[in-house]
Amino acid sequence: MPSQITNYQCPACNGGLHFSSATGRLECEYCGSSFSVEDVEAYYAKKDEAAAAAQAKAEAKAEAQAAQAAQAAAEGWDISGMSSDWGADAAGMKAYNCPSCGAELICDATTAATSCPYCGNPTIVPGQFAGALKPDYVIPFKLDKNAAVAALKRHYKGKYLLPKVFSDDNHINEVKGVYVPFWLFTSTADADASYLATKTEAHREGDFDVVTTFHYQVHRAGSMNFNMVPVDGSTKMPNDYMDSLEPYDYSELKPFSKAYLPGYLADKFDVSSDAGAKRVEERIRATVAHVVDGDVQGYASVSPGASNVKINRGAVHYAMLPVWLLNTKWEGKDYLFAMNGQTGKLVGDLPVDNRKLRLTKLGLTLLFAALAFVFATLLLH
């Protein structure tokens, strides 16, 4: 009978590995993969070697982010409210680096990180908490881990083709609470747009149908206010995931305090406010265009002409928003599930266990063959 001798995880699916005395290899209890002890040790050795490189990269990134923040200020966004002064809180903070995906995580001294919540890498390296921007705001977790586990179970329920590594209770319990960094932008936008539009009228004159087309020059102008437009500040979190998890209720924003961190990890931003500003301006322009275009109604046809959207840049705030994360691998591919820790909204794609799929197809083929045989037999009688 195999005996558990290591806490290594499967490189293919992140499931638990055990040593099989029968084969002399480390075998995965979830996906069935098999590895030699030497291969697994070499795999984890490479991760450890990458830790120093990850730390050096983090330090270089911090310098680059400071320069980018200065650029954002030069372009008119007000970042005067941001501060890197953690005060006495800094003494009670810890840092971790993931050598696999580069995630930089911070937490309070009582919280331990055993694996990366983004890529599932079980080897994350403790480091010294270094100066970073202190968040202005936080939305505390409103839903606990039990709610996240229950949501995942509902998401998985009834999906026979789902690999066992996803639906296994022990694995689902690996869900982690992470405060994801967000930039919150406040601005106003002035819009000015023109359109060429037409209306038609038809009437009968003797034997002829007469259609008259009227041409119009349409003009629309106005202003819109935008408050707390969010852009996530983490490259590890896919933008479409974060967009899908919106909206958050910003009326529940609290001034940031380390008191909200125990039991949770916090991701340090690696997308600068400058880079975030470019994306938020795209969102604002798209919203303004949609609203202004939608106001041109009652015409048979509308063709857009010249338009201009001027964005008046306002304040930028740095906030931590709550997300429950579960990452795992299947057949070499990463799968990430995320749930809004305030509203419970969940996103994530599901894989298909190809072995189960083949067995299902085979079973259906045999079933149809049997039904065809029975039907043919009945016809012959």
Disulfide bonds with the S-S distance in Angstrom:
none
